Amino acid sequence: MINILKKILAGIALTRVLFAQESIFWEIADPGVNSEFIESYINRLIEVDKFEENSIQASFSIIVQMEVEQNSIRLKKLKAKDYQMGQYISFDMDEVENMDPVKLNLLMSREYKWKDVNRRDLSELEEFSTVDNVFKERSFKDARDAFWWSNSQISVSTAGRGFIRQKSGSLAFRMEMGLMDLGISRELSENFLLGISNDIVSTYLIIPGNTKTPTKHLGHPLEGNLGFGFKFDTHKLGGQINYMDIDGNEYVPGDIFSRKHLIIPSSSGLLYWSNTFQINRKVDSKYGEKIKDQKKEKARAEKLISKSKKWMIEGQEYNGMFQSVEDDKVVIVVDKDEKAHKVAEKGKEWTTISGSVVKAKLVERSKKSLKLKRSDDGRIFPLDIKKLSDEDKVFVSRLKWDGVKTMTVPLASFSSEDQKIIGAATGVVRARKGKGRELKQVKPYGSMRLKAGLSLTQFLHGKKMTENEQLLITDRISGTEALGVYAKVEGVTDDKKSKAYVQFNVSASGFKAYSLGVETNAYKMVNVGMDMTLYPSNSFVEFRDGRDGASQSWFWYPGFRPDENGENAGTLIISPYIAINF
């Protein structure tokens, strides 16, 4: 009896709680429940070909929002909380509703370890957006993932980039070519970066590439050597360190671009600050879409009546061209079927429903009957149109032109479809006052990330000695000369189908590089893109050509060297590629 009473009281208390608030919130604290549900959710996205849109991982925690409706409750929203990055990601509720009911019932039962949500969590659930703070500043994750991480399990590109990620986790094998953030394109330095990465840090080995056959649009490529590197990227700070000092290492003369002038980025680094913002665009509002549809319908109707068409008037078909409408009176220029009239005047075989056939000329036609002149004896006799065969009825319908060029018909006499066409073609589409605000509305379109910081690139100049296999280092760019500035703007659309970047690298040594890249989805898992890097005519580094005193200067140009007139220096490298995401 006591237990029953407790249950009743608990039920009353719960009812009071339910009716006292509109929503119930909690966070799932059981890692097993979180991972099991998220994996089931990801499988659902794979089934409906939406996996590329997902960035939720099995290691995230789920925040549940239930909505109270009178005597029932329902699942309203789900958010995935990434403790590592401090961000919230929304579940696709349309797909959640189509998941296994057993999984959903387990989620809503709350028969597992759970905890109350904090004020930040509540704010995220109420906003139901990717807002990161009160300034409506976007989470950097979408922009970062587009250029760092991968939502696909396997991603390969002809640009020398590859990515193999754990199915559910934050560890991946990563391959890149060149040091793109330092302005050193993959064509300028074909060094490969092979390593392990998660969505924040990456550690890698540097493996030298081929310089015997550089890109034809390139001046003097960079050599390389075995080395190592490390880079990281957070929502505010990012950077990298690379090292491959080659003093004392051996080089085979046949494997290098020039034995007299070897240029190597022996060590380099980057440190930048970043911030991410929302990109908006103006799109048609519901009212704007209505006006737009009306304009489309008007254009379609105008096209239809601009040429002769078949009109249905009081159940009869007429071929003709619309001329005008006034006071609900429509003027049609009727087409005369010259061929049919000539046949009727010359004479033809007329067939009745009963099967009798008579050859005769048409003398006169009324609405319900014909007067025919028989060819055999010239006798004129009447014949009801309704007694004709179906074929001859169709022929008679081609003779409805009465010799008058135009016909005026009440608008109500036309079929409903024809009335609609005439109304749409002759009507005026007007937007209400204040249409500028009403027709268009601002909606989020994508995320833009700004990066700015300092770079350091120590270039070495060396010579390959003929007496032995040793490399003689003649000069090294160091100190303040090795410092430079770095700036990059990255953008990615919310649907993650398109991305682009613009980058500037300027160093005190004289090295300059301006880069631009775009990529968009072409078909399902296939993306197409293009990287462009400009090394202007004033992009060069001055080196001493010897280590022992009186040496002359030698200028390294990443692009083409200037001619004897000091012109035609620099180069623009355009590198298209295809990327496939599994």
Secondary structure, DSSP 8 states (H G I E B T S, - for coil): -HHHHHHHHHHHHHHHHHHH-SEEEEEE--HHHHHHHHHHHHHHHHHTT-GGG----TTSEEEEEEEEETTEEEEEEEEEEETTTTEEEE--HHHHTTS-HHHHHHHHHT-S-EE---HHHHHHHHHTS-B-STT--B-SHHHHHHHT--SSSEEEETTS-EEEE-SSSS-EEEEEESBGGGTB-TTT---EEEEEE-SSEEEEEEE----SS--TT-SS-----SEEEEEEE-SSEEEEEEE---TT-B--GGGSS-SS-EEEEEEEEEEEEEEEEEEEEEEE-HHHHHHHHHHHHHHHHHHHHTS-EEEEETTEEEEEEEEEEETTEEEEEE---HHHHHHHHH-EEEEBTTS-EEEEEEEEE-SSEEEEEETTT--EEEEEGGGB-HHHHHHHHTT---S-SEEEEEGGGB-HHHHHHHHHHHS-----TTHHHHHEEEEEEEEEEEEEEEEEEEEEEEEE-SSSSBEEEEEE--GGGGEEEEEEEEEEETTSSEEEEEEEEEETTS-EEEEEEEEEEEETTEEEEEEEEEE-TT--EEEES-SSSS--EEEE-SSB---TTS-S-BEEEEEEEEEEE-
